[in-house]
Amino acid sequence: MLQSKKRTWVEIDENKIVHNYHVMDKHIHDTKIMAVVKADAYHHGDVKVASLLENEGCDFFAVSSVDEAVRLRQNGIKANILILGFTPSEHFHYLHELDIVQCVFSTEFAQTLNTYATTQNVKIRVHIKVDTGMGRIGFPCLDDNYHIDEVKAVYTCDHLEVEGVFSHFSVADTFDRDDDEAYTFHQIELYERVLQDLAVANLPVKIKHIQNSYGAINYPNLPYDYARIGILLLGNTSDDAQPLKVPCDLEPVLTWKAQISCVKQVKAGTYIGYGRNYQATSDIQVATVACGYADGLNRNASHKGLQVLVKGKRCTIIGNICMDQFMIDATGLDVHCEDEVTIVGIDGDEVIKIDELSRAANTINNESFTLLASRVPRFYIKKD
């Protein structure tokens, strides 16, 4: 495949990834970072990000699926890897062959995994997931639905080696409602109840973790072994409109650029784009940019006043974002074919944050990053 900057591309700053890792490592004190590199590290490149962080001392990574774990192993990652979700039984063999840790979240799944491990006469490392209020996967461990006996039963599975017990916050990112913070603290109480009941039963928990990215940044002083941190390592929160208890000196690592493909002068009354949804109210200069929703620029951001940077100036996207192209009002600028456009990043004194795109598309930064298509080449920048 031709790796070229002559259409649209992404630049990722390796130094800033390392910087963010150490900022968060200091922020959470004695708790260690379990770096979440699922979804290709939010499409920043899982192997590259994991390699950088492993060199900085990170000894645990989390992924969403077995194929992501296998890719890390096949590319030389030696650290621990935890699969946070479901693994189909046909892929169980990778767990012991490549020393991958599997999340166990239900009695049925635990029994299926143990049966396989028994037939193969192998031990499979597992972390037990308990649901303290997320309502997703995990053994229910709520006030009125407390399945601690099922959690204990996992320890009786002879071929499962229980290393850890973990949970997941659901509202650690927000204080919008009066009881959001109380809800998070109650999740901690429920998690502590699980740990205490296991201790009373003499069932060891070597590794404890409940904090996600927002849990780490807003609740940094919890006494657990790891915090699962993902998007913060990339220098972003999910939404910059959400206040943080303790701001951190994080630096966005990603810059997204494209090139102008065509410049034309259009008359007042001219329609721009599919659906005739934009009509010029005066004579304007329209520049077409070689990037579209197939590259990851969310079509839902059309007609929301979203802007990009050209020669250090903000230009507004007009008309519907197309599959491979979008149009901007570049009136008053001396622009030409192949001039550079900054979709996310810095140009001169101006900055476009990923948050602007996310707000225009009515989503969060996590989704905006993971929409970045594989056809957009990534270039990794490292300054000595």
N, C-alpha and C positions, 0 to 999 in steps of 0.2 A: 504493500500500500504506500502511495506517495505521501510522505509526511511533509506538509507544506503550510506555510503561514499565508498563502495567497488567497484564502477565502475567509474562513473563521477558525479560530484556535484559542486554546487556553494556555496561560502561563501559570505555573505553580512554584512558589518560592520555598525551597527546601529549608532555608535558614529560619523562616518564619514558623514552619512546622515545629522545628526543634525548639525555637523560642517559646511557642505556646505550650509545648509539653512541659518545659521547665517551670513556666509560670504556674500551670495547674498543679504540678508536682509540689511546688512550694505552698500553694494555696490550701491543699488538703493535708498538709503536715505529715503525719506518720502513715496515713493511708496511701497505698500504692495505686498507680493508674493501670486499669485494664483498658487498653486502647480499643475502641470499637471501630473496626474497619469494614463493617458490613456494607453491602451495596457498592463494592469497589471503593471503599473509603469515601462514601458519598460522591462517587465518581471523580475523586481526586487521584485514584490509583492505589489500590490496596497494597500491592507488593512494594511499591516505592515508599508509601507512608510507613508500612510495617518495618521495612528495612531500615529506614531512617530512625525510627523509634527504638527498634531493637538495639541499634548501635548506641543509643543514649541510655540504655539500661532497662527499657520496658520488657518485662518478662511474661506478660499475659496479654493476649489479644482476644477479642470477641467478634464473631461473625454470625450471620443469620442462617447459613446453610452449609451443608457438607461440601458442596462444590467450591464454596469460598475458602473453606478450611484446607481442602486439598490443594487449591491453587497456591496458597501461602506456603504449604509444605514443599510443593514441587518447585517453588522458587527460592528455597533455601532458608525459610523462616524456622528457627529452632525453638523459639519460645512456646509456652503453653498457648493452646487455642481452644476456646470454648464456643461451641455452637449454641446460640441462644434459643433456637427454635427446633422444629420437628425435623427428623431425618428419616426418610423412607427405609424400610427394612432391607431392601435390596442393596443399600449402601452402608449397612452397619459394618461391613468388613473394613472400611476405611478407618473406622474409629480406633481399632486396635492395631491395624497395620501402620498407621501414621501417627499414633499416640495423640489422638484428638479427644478432648473432653466433651461429653454430650450432656445437654440439659435434659433432665427428667421431670416431667410436669403432670403426669397422671399415672394412676395405677395400671391402666391398660398398657400404656407405653412402656412403663418400667418392666412389666412382666414380659412383654414382647422382646425387649432388649435383653433381659436376663436369660430368656429361653435361648435366644441366638447365641449369647456368650457362653452358655452352658454347653451347647452342642459343639462349639468350637474350642471349648476348654480354655477360654481366655478371660482376662479381667478387663472391664471397660470402665474408665474413669468417668464419673458423673457428678454434676451439681444438681441439687434438687431445687426446683422453682416453686415457691409458694406465692399464692395470690393473696395479697393483703389489702387489695382495694383497686387494682387495675381492671379486674374483670376479664382478663385475657387468659393465656395459658397459665397453668400453675395449680397446685393443690390448694383448694379453698381454705384459707386460714383467717376467717372473719369472725366477728363477735357471735353471729347467729348461725354460722356455717363453718365449724372449725374441724378440719379433717386431719388432726395431728396423728391419728392412728395410721392413716394411709402414708403419711410422711415416714413414720417409724418403720412401716413395713418395707420400705425401699431398702433399709439397712439389712433386712433379712434375705435380700437377693444376693446369693453367694457370689455371683460373678459380676456384680456391680460394685465398684470401689467408690463409695461416697466420699468425696473430698470437700464439697461445699454445699451451702444452702443460701439461696438468694431470693430477693424479691425486686419489685420495680415500682417506683413512684409514678403517680398519675398526674399530680398537679404541683410538682415541685417548681415548675416554671412560672406559676402565676399566683398573684395575690388579689385577683379581681374580685372574688367573693370573700365575704368576711370570714368564712370558715375554711378557706383553702389551706392556710398554714396549719390550722388545727387538724385537717384531714391528713396532711403529710405526717404530722407528729403522731397521729393515731396509727398510721401505717407502720411507723417505727415501733410503736408499742406492741402491735400485733406481731411484728417480726421478732421482737425481743421475747415475746411469749413463746414463740416457736423454739427459739434458741434455748430458752430456759427449760422448756419441757424436754427437749432432746438431751440437755445436760443432766437433768434429773434421771433420765433413763440410761445414762452412761453411753449415749450415742455421740461420738465426736463430730465436731464441725471444724475442720481445719481452716476453711476459707469462707469468709462471710462478706457479702456485698449486697447493697441495696441502692446506692446512689447512682443515678444516671448523670448526664452532663449538668442539668439544672440542679439536681440533688447535690452534686459536688460543689457547684459555685454558690448556691444559696444556703446549703446546710453542710459546710465543710468540716465540721468538728465531730462527726460521728465516729465511733470507735471500731470501725470495721476494717477489714484487710485490704479491700480494693474498692475503687469507685470506677464505674464503667463510663468512660468519657469518649465521646465521638466528635460531634460538630465543633466543640470548643477547641479541639486541637487544630482545627482548620481556621480558627480565628473569628468564628461567628457564633452567635446564639441563634435560636430558631426564629426569633422575632425581636428586633431591637426596641420595639414598643413596650416589651415586657421589662419592668424595672428589675434590676439585680440587687440583692442585699449587699453584696460586696463586689463592686466593679473590679475587673482584672485587666491587666495590660495585654490584651490579646490582639494579634495582628492578622487580618484576613490574608490568606495565602494565595488566593486565586484571582487572576485577572482574565477577563474574557474579551477578546477582540475580534473584529471582522474587517473586511475591506469594502469600500464603496465600489460598486460595479458600473453604475450609470448615474449621470447627472443631467437633468433637463429643466428647462424653464416652462412652467405651465401657467395658463391664464385663469383668472377668476372664473369660477363655475365649473372647473374641471373636476371630474370624479377621480378618486384615487383608491385603488384596491377592489377586492371582491365585494360584491353586494352594494356597491355605490354608497358605502356607509360614511365616507368622508368626501366633502366637496370644498374645494378651495374658495375662500371668501375674498381673496385678492390674488394678484399675480405672485407666485411663489417659486422658489427653487426647490425641486424635489430630488433627493439623492436616494437611490436604491442600494441597500446593504445586503451583501451576500451571506445571509444567515436567516434562519426561519425556525418554525416550530419543530421541524424534523431534527434540528440541531439542539433543541432544548429550550428555545425561547417561547415561553408559554403563550399560546394563542389567546388565552383568557386575559392577557395584559393589553390587548388591543383596545383603543379608544379610552384609555385610562390616564392619558397624559404622561405615560412613561417616556423617559428621556434617555439619550445616550450622549457620549462626548465625542466631538469632532474638533480637533485642533484646540482643545481646552475649553470649548464652548458647549453648552447644553443644547441639544436638538431634540424635538419631540417626534415620537413615532406617530405617523398618520396612516389611516386606513387599517384594514385587517392585516395582522401578521400572517404571512404566507408560509407554505411548507419550507421553502428554501431561501426566502428573501423577505425583507421588510423595507418600508419607505419612511424617510424622515423629511421634515421641513428644515432645509439647510439654507434658507434665505439669508443673504448677506454674507455668507462665507465663501471664500475662494477654495472650492473643493473640486477634486478630480477623481477619475477612476483610479482605484488602488490606494486612495487615501485611507488611513487607519481610523477605525471607529472603536471606541471603548464602550462595551456593553456593561461590564462590571469592572471597576478599577479606578485608577487615577490618571488624569491627563491635565498637566499644568496644575492650577490651583483648585480644580474641581474633582470631586469624587462621586462615583455612582456605586452605592452599596448594593449587594444582592438583595437587601431588604426592600429596596425600591421596586425591583422586579416582583418580589413575592407579594408585596402589598397590592400592586396593580393586578396581579393574577389571583388575589384573594386566597393566598396559601402561605406556607411557612418556608423558611430557607432550606430546611431539610429536603422538601420536595423539589424546590427550584434547582438545588445542586444535583439531585438524582435524576432529573430530567435531561441533564447534559448528555448528549448522545455520544456513542462510541465513535461516530464518524468525525467528531471534532478532535483533532490531535491535541495531545497534552505535551507541553514543553516544560521540563523541570529546570529551574534556575537556581544556581548555588553560587553565592559570592564568598570568596575566601577572606 
